[in-house]
Amino acid sequence: MNNYNKKWFLLIILSVIWGSSFILIKKGLDQLSPIQLGSLRIIFTSIVIIVFSYKSLIKIKKEKWKWIVITAYVGTFFPVYLVGFGQSEIDSGLASILTTLTPISTLVIGIFFFNLFFTKKQIVGLSIGLIGTFLLLYEGSLNSEVNIFFAVFIVLTTIGYGTSVNLIKTHLTDIAPAAVTAGIFLSILPPAILILIFSDFNSLNFSSQDVINSIIYILILSIFSSAIAQTIFNIFVKIASPLFASAVTYTMPVIAILWAVLDGEELTVKQYFASAVILFGVYLVNQREKIT
């Protein structure tokens, strides 16, 4: 499979996996706190990745560990907790739509910190995307059952993701994707364990099937959306541009919204319109180069 077909194949796989992650987080939060959810997600993922990829760690050069640790905390550790806090108050469908800001964050971070080239069309796309975001948040604020201020946590995760994409593309493409993933989770495993210990995790009623179900949802999330998807994404970034790699947010919300609707969530016509505005802005942001 040539790189052109491989990029599109990986894009579809990541969209399905990550699009399903929002409903899994929602189900996990049914009995777990955002802190417990985030810690368990990191711990489960670390175990899976280290068991299967620990040998790849020896391939990481000493001077690369600095970038792996930075990428680990900016692009994985903090976003894992932030998305949990965000979805504790807003619907999974809305969270998935806000995540489409990732390519815009990638562009902004790339311009200011990685000397990324940009065009007038991308600036227009950035502006349109931000307008769509404000429309979406405004419409969400009219829903008295949703604390729309928690959407800020989701927006912050996109900044982390955007920074991570640029870091990997700039400093880590010469390292095997499995090694990068193993290094990232090994770096954030110790604090995740400590945080879980002090999160009153032991006070949960483990005889309750609801609690067990929430933990199982996070286990599934960890294996597929974190361990497998993170490795696939590192392969993806290695063969694609940062902006194309972040374009997974185009199709990911389709899967997420489908799950959300099946779970009884509803989006208004205005929210769908705002989502379309955001996606159009993201489309323009990705027009710096032809996708080949």
C-alpha positions as CSV (number, residue, x, y, z in Angstrom):
1,M,0.0,0.0,0.0
2,N,1.5,3.4,-1.0
3,N,1.6,6.3,1.4
4,Y,-1.4,8.0,-0.3
5,N,-3.8,5.0,0.3
6,K,-2.2,4.3,3.7
7,K,-2.9,7.8,4.9
8,W,-6.6,7.6,4.0
9,F,-6.9,4.1,5.5
10,L,-5.3,5.2,8.8
11,L,-7.6,8.3,8.8
12,I,-10.7,6.1,8.6
13,I,-9.5,3.7,11.3
14,L,-8.6,6.5,13.7
15,S,-11.9,8.3,13.0
16,V,-13.9,5.1,14.0
17,I,-11.8,4.4,17.1
18,W,-11.6,8.0,18.4
19,G,-15.1,8.8,17.4
20,S,-16.3,6.0,19.7
21,S,-14.1,7.2,22.6
22,F,-16.6,10.0,23.6
23,I,-19.4,7.6,24.4
24,L,-17.0,5.3,26.3
25,I,-15.9,8.3,28.4
26,K,-19.5,9.2,29.1
27,K,-20.2,5.6,30.3
28,G,-17.1,5.6,32.4
29,L,-18.1,8.9,34.1
30,D,-21.3,7.3,35.2
31,Q,-19.6,5.8,38.3
32,L,-16.0,7.3,38.1
33,S,-14.8,10.8,38.7
34,P,-12.8,12.6,35.9
35,I,-9.6,12.1,38.0
36,Q,-10.3,8.4,38.5
37,L,-11.2,7.9,34.8
38,G,-8.1,9.7,33.6
39,S,-5.8,7.8,35.9
40,L,-7.3,4.4,35.1
41,R,-7.1,5.2,31.4
42,I,-3.4,6.0,31.6
43,I,-2.6,3.0,33.8
44,F,-4.5,0.5,31.7
45,T,-3.0,1.9,28.5
46,S,0.5,1.9,29.9
47,I,0.2,-1.8,31.0
48,V,-0.9,-2.9,27.5
49,I,1.7,-0.8,25.6
50,I,4.6,-1.6,27.9
51,V,3.9,-5.4,27.8
52,F,3.9,-5.5,24.0
53,S,6.3,-2.7,23.2
54,Y,8.8,-2.5,26.1
55,K,11.7,-3.7,23.9
56,S,11.2,-0.7,21.6
57,L,12.2,1.6,24.4
58,I,15.9,0.7,23.9
59,K,15.7,2.2,20.5
60,I,15.0,5.7,21.8
61,K,18.1,7.9,21.8
62,K,19.0,9.7,25.1
63,E,18.6,13.1,23.5
64,K,15.0,12.3,22.3
65,W,13.6,11.6,25.8
66,K,13.2,15.3,26.5
67,W,10.8,15.6,23.5
68,I,9.0,12.4,24.4
69,V,8.4,13.6,28.0
70,I,7.2,17.0,26.8
71,T,4.9,15.4,24.2
72,A,3.6,13.0,26.8
73,Y,2.4,15.6,29.3
74,V,1.2,18.2,26.8
75,G,-0.4,15.8,24.4
76,T,-1.6,12.9,26.6
77,F,-1.4,13.4,30.3
78,F,-3.2,16.7,30.8
79,P,-5.7,16.1,27.9
80,V,-6.8,12.8,29.4
81,Y,-7.9,14.5,32.6
82,L,-9.2,17.6,30.9
83,V,-11.6,15.7,28.6
84,G,-13.0,13.8,31.6
85,F,-13.7,17.1,33.3
86,G,-15.3,18.5,30.2
87,Q,-17.6,15.6,29.6
88,S,-18.7,15.5,33.2
89,E,-20.9,18.5,32.3
90,I,-21.4,18.5,28.6
91,D,-22.8,15.9,26.2
92,S,-20.4,13.5,24.3
93,G,-21.7,14.8,21.0
94,L,-20.9,18.4,21.8
95,A,-17.5,17.4,23.1
96,S,-16.7,15.6,19.8
97,I,-17.6,18.6,17.8
98,L,-15.4,20.9,19.9
99,T,-12.5,18.5,19.3
100,T,-12.7,19.4,15.6
101,L,-10.8,22.5,16.6
102,T,-7.6,20.4,16.7
103,P,-6.4,21.2,13.2
104,I,-6.9,24.9,14.0
105,S,-4.9,24.6,17.2
106,T,-2.3,22.7,15.2
107,L,-2.0,25.6,12.8
108,V,-1.9,28.3,15.5
109,I,0.7,26.4,17.5
110,G,2.7,25.6,14.4
111,I,2.8,29.3,13.3
112,F,3.9,30.7,16.6
113,F,6.3,28.0,17.8
114,F,7.3,25.8,14.9
115,N,7.6,28.2,12.0
116,L,4.8,26.6,10.1
117,F,4.0,28.2,6.8
118,F,0.5,29.6,6.4
119,T,-1.7,31.1,3.7
120,K,-4.5,33.7,3.6
121,K,-6.9,30.8,3.0
122,Q,-5.8,29.2,6.3
123,I,-6.3,32.4,8.2
124,V,-9.8,32.7,6.7
125,G,-10.4,29.1,7.8
126,L,-9.1,29.9,11.3
127,S,-11.5,32.8,11.6
128,I,-14.5,30.8,10.3
129,G,-13.7,28.0,12.6
130,L,-13.6,30.3,15.6
131,I,-16.9,31.9,14.6
132,G,-18.5,28.4,14.4
133,T,-17.1,27.6,17.9
134,F,-18.6,30.7,19.4
135,L,-22.0,29.9,17.7
136,L,-21.8,26.4,19.1
137,L,-21.0,27.5,22.6
138,Y,-23.6,30.2,22.5
139,E,-26.3,27.8,21.5
140,G,-25.1,25.3,24.2
141,S,-25.3,28.0,26.8
142,L,-29.0,28.3,26.2
143,N,-29.5,24.8,27.5
144,S,-30.0,25.1,31.2
145,E,-29.0,21.4,31.8
146,V,-25.5,22.0,30.4
147,N,-22.7,23.9,32.1
148,I,-21.2,25.2,28.9
149,F,-18.2,26.6,30.7
150,F,-16.9,23.1,30.9
151,A,-16.4,23.2,27.2
152,V,-13.2,25.2,27.9
153,F,-11.7,21.9,29.1
154,I,-12.3,20.3,25.7
155,V,-10.9,23.3,23.9
156,L,-7.7,23.1,26.0
157,T,-7.4,19.4,25.0
158,T,-7.3,20.5,21.3
159,I,-4.4,22.8,22.2
160,G,-2.6,19.9,23.8
161,Y,-3.3,17.7,20.8
162,G,-2.2,20.4,18.3
163,T,1.1,20.9,20.2
164,S,1.7,17.1,20.3
165,V,1.2,16.8,16.5
166,N,3.8,19.5,15.9
167,L,6.3,18.1,18.4
168,I,6.1,14.6,17.0
169,K,6.4,15.8,13.4
170,T,9.3,18.1,14.3
171,H,11.3,16.0,16.7
172,L,10.2,12.3,16.8
173,T,9.5,11.1,13.3
174,D,12.9,9.3,13.2
175,I,11.8,7.0,16.1
176,A,9.6,3.9,15.6
177,P,5.9,4.8,16.4
178,A,5.7,1.9,18.9
179,A,8.7,3.3,20.8
180,V,7.3,6.8,20.9
181,T,4.0,5.5,22.3
182,A,5.7,3.3,24.9
183,G,7.9,6.2,25.9
184,I,5.0,8.6,26.3
185,F,3.0,6.3,28.6
186,L,6.0,5.2,30.6
187,S,6.6,8.9,31.3
188,I,3.2,9.6,32.6
189,L,2.5,6.3,34.4
190,P,4.0,7.2,37.9
191,P,2.0,10.4,38.5
192,A,-1.2,8.7,37.2
193,I,-0.8,5.9,39.8
194,L,-0.2,8.5,42.6
195,I,-3.2,10.5,41.5
196,L,-5.4,7.4,41.5
197,I,-4.3,6.4,45.0
198,F,-5.3,9.8,46.4
199,S,-8.6,10.0,44.5
200,D,-10.6,7.9,46.9
201,F,-10.7,5.0,44.4
202,N,-10.7,2.5,47.2
203,S,-14.0,3.9,48.5
204,L,-15.9,2.8,45.3
205,N,-18.4,0.0,45.7
206,F,-16.7,-2.7,43.7
207,S,-19.5,-5.1,44.4
208,S,-21.8,-2.9,42.2
209,Q,-22.1,-4.0,38.6
210,D,-22.5,-0.3,37.6
211,V,-19.0,0.4,39.0
212,I,-17.5,-2.6,37.3
213,N,-19.2,-1.7,34.0
214,S,-17.7,1.8,34.2
215,I,-14.2,0.4,34.7
216,I,-14.7,-2.0,31.8
217,Y,-15.7,0.9,29.6
218,I,-12.4,2.6,30.5
219,L,-10.5,-0.6,29.9
220,I,-12.0,-0.8,26.4
221,L,-11.2,2.9,25.9
222,S,-7.6,2.4,27.0
223,I,-6.9,-0.6,24.8
224,F,-8.4,0.8,21.6
225,S,-8.6,4.6,21.8
226,S,-5.3,5.1,23.7
227,A,-3.0,2.1,23.2
228,I,-3.8,1.0,19.6
229,A,-5.0,4.4,18.3
230,Q,-1.9,6.3,19.7
231,T,0.4,3.9,17.9
232,I,-1.6,4.2,14.7
233,F,-1.5,8.0,15.0
234,N,2.2,8.1,15.5
235,I,2.5,6.1,12.2
236,F,0.0,8.5,10.7
237,V,2.0,11.6,11.7
238,K,5.2,10.0,10.3
239,I,3.8,9.7,6.8
240,A,1.5,12.8,6.7
241,S,1.8,16.5,7.3
242,P,0.8,17.8,10.7
243,L,-2.4,19.4,9.3
244,F,-3.5,16.3,7.4
245,A,-2.8,14.2,10.5
246,S,-5.1,16.4,12.6
247,A,-7.8,16.1,9.9
248,V,-9.0,13.0,11.7
249,T,-11.4,15.4,13.4
250,Y,-13.4,15.7,10.1
251,T,-15.0,12.3,10.3
252,M,-14.6,11.5,14.0
253,P,-17.6,13.6,15.1
254,V,-19.8,11.6,12.7
255,I,-19.1,8.5,14.6
256,A,-19.4,10.2,18.0
257,I,-22.7,11.9,17.2
258,L,-24.1,8.6,15.9
259,W,-23.3,7.0,19.3
260,A,-24.6,10.1,21.1
261,V,-28.0,9.9,19.3
262,L,-28.3,6.2,19.9
263,D,-27.7,7.0,23.6
264,G,-30.5,9.5,23.7
265,E,-28.6,12.8,23.3
266,E,-30.0,15.6,21.0
267,L,-28.4,18.4,19.1
268,T,-30.4,21.4,17.8
269,V,-30.5,22.5,14.2
270,K,-28.4,25.5,15.2
271,Q,-25.7,23.3,16.8
272,Y,-25.5,21.2,13.6
273,F,-25.2,24.5,11.6
274,A,-22.4,25.7,13.9
275,S,-20.7,22.3,13.6
276,A,-20.8,22.6,9.8
277,V,-19.2,26.1,10.1
278,I,-16.4,24.7,12.2
279,L,-15.8,21.9,9.8
280,F,-15.7,24.3,6.8
281,G,-13.1,26.4,8.7
282,V,-11.1,23.2,9.4
283,Y,-11.3,22.4,5.7
284,L,-9.8,25.7,4.7
285,V,-7.1,25.4,7.4
286,N,-6.0,22.1,5.7
287,Q,-5.6,23.8,2.3
288,R,-1.9,24.7,2.7
289,E,-0.9,21.9,0.5
290,K,-2.5,19.3,-1.8
291,I,-3.3,16.1,0.0
292,T,-1.2,13.5,-1.8
